Amino acid sequence: MQEEWDVVEILKKVRHDSLNHIQIVKGYLALEKIDKAKEALDHWTDRLRKESALSGLKGAKLPVLLLTYPYRQWPVRLEYELIGDGKSLRIEEERLAEWLENFLRKLNRSASWERENVLTLEMHFREKDTYFSFLFSGSLNDPSFLKEIEQATEEPLYIDHAEDGRNRFSFELRWNENGKGKE
């Protein structure tokens, strides 16, 4: 997942994505489906707002990982939301990005291409309680990777409130500033 892209390659992908959005809106307008055009514009605006907030995070690895994710060929669609100002990230950003990259790689290797798979990531940035919440819905060929991820997660990171079922799982990724694991 950690491939290096040059600026021109990134701009090509962004331009292609933007033209696709414009064509969708133009298509709805040509069909005189004004409500659908507004809905498509709202969806695009919301995505750009989220990308802008993500770009404002401390460090570069985490934003680059999440901003380039949609341009990769993976069976899992990633949706994310930042809750809070993003300024209270109190863990080494590089370590967090490495953990997330490893998790996404293993999740995508385990996910089925035959069904829609969605991972929703909420990044909660609060002054006294900062954590990431994950919710997956889809189809996994091998859900055992979840136990591997949990066992491989090292302090000060830890997984909390883990729940898994058939084709669905959720957990929170938290960290203890004192390096003592769960509080």
Backbone as a printed PyTorch tensor [residue, N CA C, xyz], in Angstrom:
tensor([[[  0.8260,  -1.1960,   0.0000],
         [  0.0000,   0.0000,   0.0000],
         [  0.8630,   1.2490,   0.0000]],

        [[  2.0570,   1.1630,   0.5300],
         [  2.9210,   2.3320,   0.6690],
         [  3.7250,   2.5530,  -0.6060]],

        [[  3.0530,   2.9660,  -1.6650],
         [  3.7730,   3.2790,  -2.8880],
         [  3.9510,   4.7820,  -2.9740]],

        [[  5.0430,   5.1920,  -3.5550],
         [  5.3300,   6.6130,  -3.6980],
         [  4.7470,   7.1160,  -5.0110]],

        [[  3.9580,   8.1550,  -4.9380],
         [  3.4080,   8.7870,  -6.1270],
         [  4.0140,  10.1650,  -6.2630]],

        [[  4.3180,  10.5400,  -7.4960],
         [  4.8160,  11.8930,  -7.6920],
         [  3.6260,  12.8450,  -7.8140]],

        [[  3.9060,  14.1270,  -7.7660],
         [  2.8700,  15.1550,  -7.7720],
         [  2.0300,  15.0760,  -9.0470]],

        [[  2.6590,  14.8460, -10.1850],
         [  1.9310,  14.7840, -11.4510],
         [  0.9340,  13.6220, -11.4380]],

        [[  1.3530,  12.4640, -10.9500],
         [  0.4590,  11.3030, -10.8800],
         [ -0.7380,  11.5870,  -9.9770]],

        [[ -0.5100,  12.1990,  -8.8470],
         [ -1.6050,  12.5420,  -7.9420],
         [ -2.5510,  13.5330,  -8.6000]],

        [[ -1.9900,  14.5510,  -9.2460],
         [ -2.8440,  15.5440,  -9.9110],
         [ -3.6660,  14.9200, -11.0370]],

        [[ -3.1090,  13.9510, -11.7480],
         [ -3.8670,  13.2510, -12.7860],
         [ -5.0760,  12.5410, -12.1800]],

        [[ -4.8630,  11.8630, -11.0750],
         [ -5.9530,  11.1220, -10.4350],
         [ -7.0290,  12.0630,  -9.8960]],

        [[ -6.6130,  13.1570,  -9.2960],
         [ -7.5660,  14.1340,  -8.7630],
         [ -8.3470,  14.7860,  -9.9030]],

        [[ -7.6570,  15.1360, -10.9700],
         [ -8.3350,  15.7460, -12.1200],
         [ -9.3460,  14.7770, -12.7270]],

        [[ -8.9710,  13.5210, -12.8780],
         [ -9.8730,  12.5020, -13.4150],
         [-11.1120,  12.3630, -12.5250]],

        [[-10.8920,  12.3060, -11.2320],
         [-11.9930,  12.1910, -10.2650],
         [-12.9100,  13.4180, -10.3490]],

        [[-12.3340,  14.5980, -10.4410],
         [-13.1250,  15.8360, -10.5270],
         [-13.9520,  15.8740, -11.8090]],

        [[-13.3560,  15.4820, -12.9160],
         [-14.1000,  15.4530, -14.1810],
         [-15.2620,  14.4600, -14.1210]],

        [[-15.0610,  13.3350, -13.4530],
         [-16.1580,  12.3800, -13.2850],
         [-17.3180,  13.0120, -12.5240]],

        [[-17.0220,  13.7260, -11.4460],
         [-18.0700,  14.3850, -10.6680],
         [-18.7970,  15.4370, -11.5040]],

        [[-18.0430,  16.2120, -12.2690],
         [-18.6570,  17.2420, -13.1190],
         [-19.5680,  16.5970, -14.1660]],

        [[-19.1280,  15.5000, -14.7640],
         [-19.9440,  14.8160, -15.7630],
         [-21.2460,  14.2830, -15.1600]],

        [[-21.1870,  13.7910, -13.9360],
         [-22.4020,  13.3070, -13.2710],
         [-23.3800,  14.4560, -13.0930]],

        [[-22.9010,  15.5840, -12.6010],
         [-23.7740,  16.7480, -12.3900],
         [-24.3400,  17.2290, -13.7260]],

        [[-23.4950,  17.3290, -14.7460],
         [-23.9690,  17.7650, -16.0640],
         [-25.0230,  16.8000, -16.6160]],

        [[-24.8290,  15.5180, -16.3980],
         [-25.8010,  14.5250, -16.8600],
         [-27.1680,  14.7200, -16.2070]],

        [[-27.1580,  14.9270, -14.8830],
         [-28.4250,  15.1720, -14.1870],
         [-29.0820,  16.4600, -14.6870]],

        [[-28.2810,  17.4890, -14.9140],
         [-28.8420,  18.7500, -15.4100],
         [-29.4230,  18.5780, -16.8160]],

        [[-28.7370,  17.8230, -17.6680],
         [-29.2380,  17.5730, -19.0230],
         [-30.5740,  16.8310, -18.9920]],

        [[-30.7400,  15.9680, -17.9900],
         [-31.9940,  15.2280, -17.8310],
         [-33.0250,  16.0120, -17.0160]],

        [[-32.6450,  17.2490, -16.6630],
         [-33.4920,  18.1350, -15.8600],
         [-33.8440,  17.5270, -14.4980]],

        [[-32.9050,  16.7920, -13.9390],
         [-33.0670,  16.2230, -12.6000],
         [-32.2680,  17.0980, -11.6310]],

        [[-32.8330,  18.2630, -11.3570],
         [-32.1620,  19.2790, -10.5470],
         [-31.8710,  18.7520,  -9.1380]],

        [[-32.8180,  18.0480,  -8.5340],
         [-32.6090,  17.5140,  -7.1820],
         [-31.4310,  16.5370,  -7.1440]],

        [[-31.3280,  15.6820,  -8.1680],
         [-30.2120,  14.7290,  -8.2350],
         [-28.8860,  15.4630,  -8.4360]],

        [[-28.9000,  16.5300,  -9.2430],
         [-27.6820,  17.3230,  -9.4600],
         [-27.2520,  17.9720,  -8.1510]],

        [[-28.2100,  18.5320,  -7.4140],
         [-27.8900,  19.1390,  -6.1160],
         [-27.3520,  18.0890,  -5.1480]],

        [[-27.9660,  16.9100,  -5.1480],
         [-27.5140,  15.8240,  -4.2750],
         [-26.0820,  15.4150,  -4.6140]],

        [[-25.7680,  15.3080,  -5.9070],
         [-24.4080,  14.9550,  -6.3330],
         [-23.4140,  16.0350,  -5.9260]],

        [[-23.8040,  17.2990,  -6.0680],
         [-22.9300,  18.4020,  -5.6490],
         [-22.7280,  18.4070,  -4.1380]],

        [[-23.7930,  18.1360,  -3.3830],
         [-23.6760,  18.0680,  -1.9230],
         [-22.7280,  16.9460,  -1.5080]],

        [[-22.8520,  15.7970,  -2.1730],
         [-21.9800,  14.6580,  -1.8650],
         [-20.5200,  15.0130,  -2.1550]],

        [[-20.2720,  15.6460,  -3.2860],
         [-18.9140,  16.0410,  -3.6680],
         [-18.3670,  17.0870,  -2.7070]],

        [[-19.1990,  18.0720,  -2.3500],
         [-18.7840,  19.1220,  -1.4120],
         [-18.4430,  18.5240,  -0.0540]],

        [[-19.2550,  17.5770,   0.4080],
         [-18.9970,  16.9210,   1.6920],
         [-17.6640,  16.1810,   1.6540]],

        [[-17.4050,  15.4850,   0.5600],
         [-16.1320,  14.7650,   0.4260],
         [-14.9560,  15.7340,   0.4640]],

        [[-15.0610,  16.8590,  -0.2580],
         [-13.9800,  17.8410,  -0.2700],
         [-13.7820,  18.4760,   1.1050]],

        [[-14.8710,  18.6840,   1.8380],
         [-14.7770,  19.2230,   3.1980],
         [-14.0090,  18.2530,   4.0960]],

        [[-14.3160,  16.9650,   3.9760],
         [-13.6190,  15.9520,   4.7760],
         [-12.1420,  15.8850,   4.4050]],

        [[-11.8510,  15.9560,   3.1090],
         [-10.4510,  15.9270,   2.6700],
         [ -9.6980,  17.1490,   3.1710]],

        [[-10.3560,  18.2860,   3.1990],
         [ -9.7240,  19.5090,   3.7060],
         [ -9.3940,  19.3740,   5.1910]],

        [[-10.3400,  18.8430,   5.9640],
         [-10.1010,  18.6430,   7.3940],
         [ -8.9630,  17.6500,   7.6170]],

        [[ -8.9490,  16.5940,   6.8270],
         [ -7.8900,  15.5880,   6.9400],
         [ -6.5300,  16.1830,   6.6060]],

        [[ -6.4960,  17.0650,   5.6210],
         [ -5.2410,  17.7170,   5.2270],
         [ -4.6850,  18.5950,   6.3330]],

        [[ -5.5370,  19.0270,   7.2520],
         [ -5.1050,  19.8940,   8.3430],
         [ -4.5360,  19.1660,   9.5400]],

        [[ -4.5310,  17.8370,   9.5150],
         [ -3.9760,  17.0820,  10.6400],
         [ -2.4760,  17.2780,  10.7500]],

        [[ -1.9750,  17.1130,  11.9690],
         [ -0.5300,  17.1450,  12.1800],
         [  0.1000,  15.9750,  11.4420]],

        [[  1.2690,  16.1900,  10.9120],
         [  1.9780,  15.1240,  10.2160],
         [  1.4750,  14.9570,   8.7930]],

        [[  2.1630,  14.1110,   8.0410],
         [  1.8070,  13.9170,   6.6360],
         [  1.3970,  12.4890,   6.3210]],

        [[  1.9160,  11.5200,   7.0550],
         [  1.6890,  10.1200,   6.6820],
         [  0.2220,   9.7180,   6.7610]],

        [[ -0.4510,  10.0770,   7.8220],
         [ -1.8580,   9.7010,   7.9790],
         [ -2.7310,  10.3620,   6.9040]],

        [[ -2.6250,  11.6770,   6.6800],
         [ -3.4280,  12.2760,   5.5990],
         [ -3.1120,  11.6870,   4.2260]],

        [[ -1.8440,  11.4620,   3.9190],
         [ -1.4890,  10.8930,   2.6170],
         [ -2.0950,   9.4970,   2.4640]],

        [[ -2.0080,   8.6900,   3.4940],
         [ -2.5700,   7.3380,   3.4530],
         [ -4.0740,   7.3860,   3.1510]],

        [[ -4.7990,   8.2290,   3.8690],
         [ -6.2500,   8.2760,   3.7040],
         [ -6.6810,   9.0130,   2.4370]],

        [[ -5.9540,  10.0480,   2.0420],
         [ -6.3200,  10.7950,   0.8400],
         [ -6.0350,  10.0200,  -0.4540]],

        [[ -5.0380,   9.1560,  -0.4380],
         [ -4.7280,   8.3860,  -1.6390],
         [ -5.4570,   7.0380,  -1.6790]],

        [[ -6.0650,   6.6380,  -0.5830],
         [ -6.7510,   5.3410,  -0.5260],
         [ -7.7780,   5.1520,  -1.6520]],

        [[ -8.6250,   6.1390,  -1.9570],
         [ -9.6350,   5.9210,  -3.0140],
         [ -9.0560,   5.6790,  -4.4080]],

        [[ -7.8020,   6.0060,  -4.6240],
         [ -7.1990,   5.8500,  -5.9370],
         [ -6.4960,   4.5040,  -6.0970]],

        [[ -6.6650,   3.6500,  -5.1400],
         [ -6.0730,   2.3120,  -5.1910],
         [ -7.1730,   1.3010,  -5.5110]],

        [[ -6.7770,   0.1670,  -5.9940],
         [ -7.7360,  -0.8940,  -6.3230],
         [ -7.8680,  -1.8310,  -5.1230]],

        [[ -8.8760,  -1.5890,  -4.2970],
         [ -9.1270,  -2.4030,  -3.1170],
         [-10.5970,  -2.8000,  -3.0780]],

        [[-10.9120,  -3.9370,  -2.4840],
         [-12.3170,  -4.3520,  -2.3940],
         [-13.1110,  -3.6290,  -1.3040]],

        [[-12.4380,  -2.9030,  -0.4370],
         [-13.1140,  -2.2120,   0.6670],
         [-13.1250,  -0.7080,   0.4050]],

        [[-14.3330,  -0.1460,   0.3880],
         [-14.4690,   1.3170,   0.2740],
         [-14.2900,   1.9060,   1.6760]],

        [[-13.5340,   2.9720,   1.7670],
         [-13.2510,   3.6270,   3.0400],
         [-14.0160,   4.9430,   3.1160]],

        [[-14.7800,   5.1020,   4.1750],
         [-15.4420,   6.3660,   4.4800],
         [-14.8790,   6.8320,   5.8120]],

        [[-14.6440,   8.1210,   5.9460],
         [-14.0900,   8.6100,   7.2080],
         [-14.7220,   9.9320,   7.5880]],

        [[-14.6290,  10.2070,   8.8690],
         [-15.1650,  11.4500,   9.4310],
         [-14.2290,  11.8840,  10.5470]],

        [[-13.9090,  13.1650,  10.5970],
         [-13.1320,  13.7240,  11.6950],
         [-14.0980,  14.4030,  12.6530]],

        [[-13.9880,  14.0540,  13.9050],
         [-14.8360,  14.6400,  14.9370],
         [-13.9190,  15.3680,  15.9020]],

        [[-14.0690,  16.6550,  15.9870],
         [-13.1650,  17.4870,  16.7890],
         [-12.2480,  18.2690,  15.8670]],

        [[-11.2610,  18.9100,  16.4530],
         [-10.4100,  19.8110,  15.6700],
         [ -9.1820,  19.1530,  15.0560]],

        [[ -8.8750,  17.9290,  15.4390],
         [ -7.7110,  17.2490,  14.8810],
         [ -6.3950,  17.7060,  15.4660]],

        [[ -6.4270,  18.6710,  16.3580],
         [ -5.1870,  19.2020,  16.9150],
         [ -4.7470,  18.4570,  18.1750]],

        [[ -5.6160,  17.5880,  18.6920],
         [ -5.2870,  16.9180,  19.9430],
         [ -4.7340,  15.5120,  19.7270]],

        [[ -4.2160,  15.2320,  18.5520],
         [ -3.5900,  13.9420,  18.2880],
         [ -2.3280,  13.8510,  19.1420]],

        [[ -2.3690,  12.9580,  20.1250],
         [ -1.2930,  12.9150,  21.1040],
         [ -0.4610,  11.6390,  21.0010]],

        [[ -0.3410,  11.1280,  19.8350],
         [  0.5000,   9.9500,  19.6390],
         [  1.3720,  10.2070,  18.4160]],

        [[  2.4430,   9.5100,  18.3500],
         [  3.3360,   9.6480,  17.2120],
         [  2.5610,   9.3170,  15.9350]],

        [[  2.3750,  10.3190,  15.1000],
         [  1.5510,  10.1820,  13.8890],
         [  2.0860,   9.0970,  12.9710]],

        [[  3.3780,   8.9740,  12.8770],
         [  3.9720,   7.9680,  12.0050],
         [  3.6100,   6.5570,  12.4710]],

        [[  3.6470,   6.3360,  13.7570],
         [  3.3040,   5.0180,  14.3070],
         [  1.8400,   4.6830,  14.0450]],

        [[  0.9710,   5.6690,  14.2200],
         [ -0.4520,   5.4850,  13.9570],
         [ -0.6900,   5.1740,  12.4830]],

        [[ -0.0250,   5.8950,  11.5780],
         [ -0.1800,   5.6600,  10.1410],
         [  0.3060,   4.2640,   9.7570]],

        [[  1.3990,   3.8190,  10.3530],
         [  1.9050,   2.4710,  10.0770],
         [  0.9130,   1.4160,  10.5310]],

        [[  0.3180,   1.6070,  11.7170],
         [ -0.6730,   0.6550,  12.2170],
         [ -1.8710,   0.6030,  11.2580]],

        [[ -2.3620,   1.7770,  10.8670],
         [ -3.5260,   1.8520,   9.9970],
         [ -3.2280,   1.2540,   8.6250]],

        [[ -2.0600,   1.5280,   8.0880],
         [ -1.6770,   0.9590,   6.7930],
         [ -1.6490,  -0.5680,   6.8600]],

        [[ -1.0750,  -1.1230,   7.9170],
         [ -1.0220,  -2.5680,   8.1100],
         [ -2.4390,  -3.1390,   8.2180]],

        [[ -3.2850,  -2.4890,   8.9960],
         [ -4.6630,  -2.9450,   9.1640],
         [ -5.4060,  -2.9320,   7.8210]],

        [[ -5.3050,  -1.8380,   7.0710],
         [ -6.0090,  -1.7350,   5.7880],
         [ -5.5200,  -2.7760,   4.7890]],

        [[ -4.2320,  -3.0260,   4.7720],
         [ -3.6750,  -4.0290,   3.8670],
         [ -4.2520,  -5.4080,   4.1890]],

        [[ -4.2590,  -5.7670,   5.4750],
         [ -4.7710,  -7.0820,   5.8740],
         [ -6.2850,  -7.1830,   5.6650]],

        [[ -7.0040,  -6.1160,   5.9480],
         [ -8.4500,  -6.1110,   5.7230],
         [ -8.7530,  -6.3350,   4.2440]],

        [[ -8.0780,  -5.6180,   3.3730],
         [ -8.3370,  -5.7360,   1.9470],
         [ -7.9410,  -7.1000,   1.3920]],

        [[ -6.9230,  -7.7120,   1.9520],
         [ -6.5480,  -9.0710,   1.5270],
         [ -7.6080, -10.0760,   1.9500]],

        [[ -8.2810,  -9.7940,   3.0460],
         [ -9.2810, -10.7070,   3.5820],
         [-10.6760, -10.4980,   2.9920]],

        [[-10.9370,  -9.3130,   2.4630],
         [-12.2820,  -8.9740,   1.9840],
         [-12.5810,  -9.6250,   0.6320]],

        [[-13.8430,  -9.9420,   0.4480],
         [-14.3120, -10.5390,  -0.7960],
         [-14.5890,  -9.4540,  -1.8340]],

        [[-14.2650,  -9.7280,  -3.0780],
         [-14.5770,  -8.8120,  -4.1750],
         [-16.0270,  -8.9820,  -4.6320]],

        [[-16.6980, -10.0060,  -4.1450],
         [-18.0310, -10.3450,  -4.6380],
         [-19.1570,  -9.6020,  -3.9350]],

        [[-18.8470,  -8.8030,  -2.9630],
         [-19.8670,  -8.0890,  -2.2070],
         [-19.3640,  -6.6840,  -1.9010]],

        [[-20.2840,  -5.7710,  -1.6700],
         [-19.8640,  -4.4180,  -1.3030],
         [-19.3220,  -4.4450,   0.1270]],

        [[-18.1520,  -3.8830,   0.2970],
         [-17.4820,  -3.8130,   1.5950],
         [-17.2250,  -2.3530,   1.9300]],

        [[-17.6100,  -1.9580,   3.1290],
         [-17.4360,  -0.5770,   3.5510],
         [-16.8100,  -0.5490,   4.9400]],

        [[-15.7460,   0.2200,   5.0770],
         [-15.1380,   0.4770,   6.3790],
         [-15.3810,   1.9420,   6.7060]],

        [[-16.0480,   2.1850,   7.8180],
         [-16.2820,   3.5500,   8.2800],
         [-15.3150,   3.8150,   9.4230]],

        [[-14.5470,   4.8660,   9.2760],
         [-13.5430,   5.2540,  10.2640],
         [-13.9160,   6.6280,  10.8140]],

        [[-14.1850,   6.6750,  12.0950],
         [-14.4270,   7.9570,  12.7680],
         [-13.1980,   8.2750,  13.6030]],

        [[-12.6240,   9.4340,  13.3550],
         [-11.4460,   9.8680,  14.0990],
         [-11.9030,  10.9180,  15.1010]],

        [[-11.9330,  10.5330,  16.3590],
         [-12.4160,  11.4110,  17.4260],
         [-11.2210,  12.1300,  18.0390]],

        [[-11.1940,  13.4380,  17.8740],
         [-10.1040,  14.2450,  18.4130],
         [-10.6880,  15.1420,  19.5010]],

        [[-10.5900,  14.6720,  20.7140],
         [-11.0650,  15.4600,  21.8430],
         [ -9.8910,  15.6540,  22.7860]],

        [[ -9.9470,  16.7290,  23.5270],
         [ -8.8140,  17.0950,  24.3670],
         [ -8.3890,  15.9710,  25.3130]],

        [[ -9.3630,  15.2920,  25.9500],
         [ -8.9950,  14.2720,  26.9300],
         [ -9.2600,  12.8510,  26.4520]],

        [[ -9.8920,  12.7000,  25.3060],
         [-10.2400,  11.3640,  24.8390],
         [-10.1330,  11.3190,  23.3230]],

        [[ -9.0060,  10.8690,  22.8230],
         [ -8.7700,  10.7870,  21.3900],
         [ -8.7070,   9.3150,  21.0150]],

        [[ -9.5190,   8.9310,  20.0200],
         [ -9.5240,   7.5380,  19.5820],
         [-10.0870,   7.4340,  18.1780]],

        [[ -9.8730,   6.2750,  17.5500],
         [-10.3990,   5.9760,  16.2220],
         [-11.4100,   4.8480,  16.3640]],

        [[-12.5580,   5.0300,  15.7560],
         [-13.6230,   4.0310,  15.7980],
         [-13.7870,   3.4240,  14.4050]],

        [[-13.7840,   2.0940,  14.3220],
         [-13.8780,   1.3730,  13.0590],
         [-15.1730,   0.5670,  13.0260]],

        [[-15.8630,   0.6150,  11.8950],
         [-17.0550,  -0.2020,  11.6760],
         [-16.9770,  -0.7470,  10.2620]],

        [[-16.9640,  -2.0780,  10.1520],
         [-16.8930,  -2.7280,   8.8460],
         [-18.1830,  -3.4780,   8.5900]],

        [[-18.6450,  -3.3840,   7.3500],
         [-19.7930,  -4.1460,   6.8890],
         [-19.4580,  -4.6760,   5.5050]],

        [[-19.5890,  -5.9750,   5.3240],
         [-19.2500,  -6.5590,   4.0360],
         [-19.0500,  -8.0460,   4.1690]],

        [[-18.0970,  -8.5690,   3.4340],
         [-17.8410,  -9.9990,   3.4210],
         [-16.3430, -10.2600,   3.5190]],

        [[-15.9780, -11.0550,   4.5080],
         [-14.5750, -11.4090,   4.7130],
         [-14.3540, -12.8710,   4.3650]],

        [[-13.3210, -13.1430,   3.5860],
         [-12.9570, -14.5250,   3.2810],
         [-12.2470, -15.1620,   4.4720]],

        [[-11.5060, -14.3470,   5.2150],
         [-10.7330, -14.8560,   6.3480],
         [-10.7540, -13.8410,   7.4900]],

        [[-11.7430, -13.9360,   8.4000],
         [-11.8210, -12.9720,   9.4950],
         [-10.7700, -13.1730,  10.5860]],

        [[ -9.9350, -14.2070,  10.4830],
         [ -8.9330, -14.4620,  11.5230],
         [ -7.8940, -13.3380,  11.6110]],

        [[ -7.7810, -12.5190,  10.5650],
         [ -6.8050, -11.4320,  10.5920],
         [ -7.1120, -10.4510,  11.7290]],

        [[ -8.3730, -10.3850,  12.1620],
         [ -8.7360,  -9.4730,  13.2550],
         [ -8.0120,  -9.8380,  14.5490]],

        [[ -7.9570, -11.1130,  14.8560],
         [ -7.2300, -11.5640,  16.0560],
         [ -5.7410, -11.2730,  15.9130]],

        [[ -5.2180, -11.4710,  14.7040],
         [ -3.8010, -11.1750,  14.4540],
         [ -3.5100,  -9.6970,  14.6830]],

        [[ -4.3850,  -8.8370,  14.1890],
         [ -4.2160,  -7.3890,  14.3590],
         [ -4.2570,  -7.0370,  15.8380]],

        [[ -5.2270,  -7.5890,  16.5470],
         [ -5.3650,  -7.2840,  17.9710],
         [ -4.1300,  -7.7340,  18.7500]],

        [[ -3.6290,  -8.9230,  18.4410],
         [ -2.4510,  -9.4400,  19.1400],
         [ -1.1810,  -8.6680,  18.7710]],

        [[ -1.1090,  -8.1540,  17.5530],
         [  0.0830,  -7.4420,  17.0980],
         [  0.0840,  -5.9690,  17.5020]],

        [[ -1.0380,  -5.4700,  18.0050],
         [ -1.1140,  -4.0680,  18.4070],
         [ -0.3290,  -3.8760,  19.6960]],

        [[  0.6440,  -2.9930,  19.6460],
         [  1.5520,  -2.7980,  20.7720],
         [  1.2900,  -1.4750,  21.4750]],

        [[  1.6170,  -1.4600,  22.7690],
         [  1.4760,  -0.2480,  23.5750],
         [  2.2900,   0.8830,  22.9590]],

        [[  1.7970,   2.0690,  23.0610],
         [  0.6410,   2.5260,  23.8110],
         [ -0.6900,   2.3500,  23.0880]],

        [[ -0.6890,   1.7960,  21.8510],
         [ -1.9390,   1.5190,  21.1510],
         [ -2.6070,   0.2880,  21.7380]],

        [[ -3.9170,   0.2900,  21.7560],
         [ -4.6550,  -0.9130,  22.1160],
         [ -6.0470,  -0.8630,  21.5190]],

        [[ -6.6280,  -2.0530,  21.3450],
         [ -7.9590,  -2.1790,  20.7670],
         [ -8.9500,  -2.3800,  21.8970]],

        [[-10.0510,  -1.6390,  21.8230],
         [-11.0700,  -1.6570,  22.8710],
         [-12.4440,  -1.8260,  22.2200]],

        [[-13.3930,  -2.3160,  22.9760],
         [-14.7920,  -2.4700,  22.5500],
         [-14.9150,  -3.2380,  21.2320]],

        [[-14.1320,  -4.3070,  21.0890],
         [-14.1710,  -5.0900,  19.8580],
         [-15.4150,  -5.9770,  19.8270]],

        [[-16.0970,  -5.9370,  18.7030],
         [-17.2590,  -6.7980,  18.4730],
         [-17.1520,  -7.3140,  17.0500]],

        [[-17.3580,  -8.6240,  16.9020],
         [-17.3740,  -9.1290,  15.5340],
         [-18.4860, -10.1530,  15.3780]],

        [[-18.9840, -10.1800,  14.1970],
         [-20.0420, -11.1030,  13.8370],
         [-19.8660, -11.4730,  12.3840]],

        [[-20.8110, -12.1650,  11.8880],
         [-20.7370, -12.5770,  10.4840],
         [-20.8670, -11.3440,   9.5900]],

        [[-19.8350, -11.0600,   8.8380],
         [-19.8120,  -9.9640,   7.8610],
         [-19.8780,  -8.5720,   8.4770]],

        [[-19.5360,  -8.4490,   9.7360],
         [-19.5630,  -7.1360,  10.3800],
         [-18.6440,  -7.1670,  11.6000]],

        [[-17.8620,  -6.0990,  11.7890],
         [-17.0840,  -5.9700,  13.0110],
         [-16.9130,  -4.4980,  13.3430]],

        [[-16.5900,  -4.2490,  14.5910],
         [-16.3120,  -2.8860,  15.0360],
         [-15.3220,  -2.9450,  16.1900]],

        [[-14.5740,  -1.8680,  16.3530],
         [-13.6660,  -1.7250,  17.4890],
         [-13.2000,  -0.2900,  17.5530]],

        [[-12.5600,   0.0390,  18.6630],
         [-11.9390,   1.3470,  18.8240],
         [-10.4410,   1.1420,  18.9700]],

        [[ -9.6930,   1.9920,  18.3030],
         [ -8.2440,   2.0140,  18.4810],
         [ -7.9460,   3.1870,  19.3990]],

        [[ -7.3970,   2.8820,  20.5380],
         [ -7.1000,   3.9120,  21.5390],
         [ -5.6150,   3.8590,  21.8640]],

        [[ -5.1780,   4.8410,  22.5980],
         [ -3.8030,   4.8380,  23.0660],
         [ -3.7540,   5.4760,  24.4440]],

        [[ -2.8180,   4.9590,  25.2060],
         [ -2.5870,   5.4400,  26.5490],
         [ -1.3030,   6.2470,  26.5190]],

        [[ -1.4130,   7.4970,  26.8660],
         [ -0.2290,   8.3690,  26.8380],
         [  0.8550,   7.9010,  27.7830]],

        [[  0.4730,   7.1840,  28.8310],
         [  1.4560,   6.7060,  29.8070],
         [  2.1050,   5.3960,  29.3780]],

        [[  1.6350,   4.8210,  28.2390],
         [  2.2270,   3.5770,  27.7540],
         [  1.8610,   2.3820,  28.5880]],

        [[  0.7100,   2.4180,  29.2600],
         [  0.3310,   1.3150,  30.1440],
         [ -0.8070,   0.4610,  29.5890]],

        [[ -1.1000,   0.5590,  28.2920],
         [ -2.1940,  -0.2350,  27.7190],
         [ -3.5200,   0.2950,  28.1670]],

        [[ -4.4720,  -0.5860,  28.3610],
         [ -5.8140,  -0.1650,  28.7670],
         [ -5.7640,   0.5220,  30.1200]],

        [[ -6.5740,   1.5680,  30.2060],
         [ -6.6020,   2.3060,  31.4680],
         [ -7.5060,   1.6320,  32.4500]]])
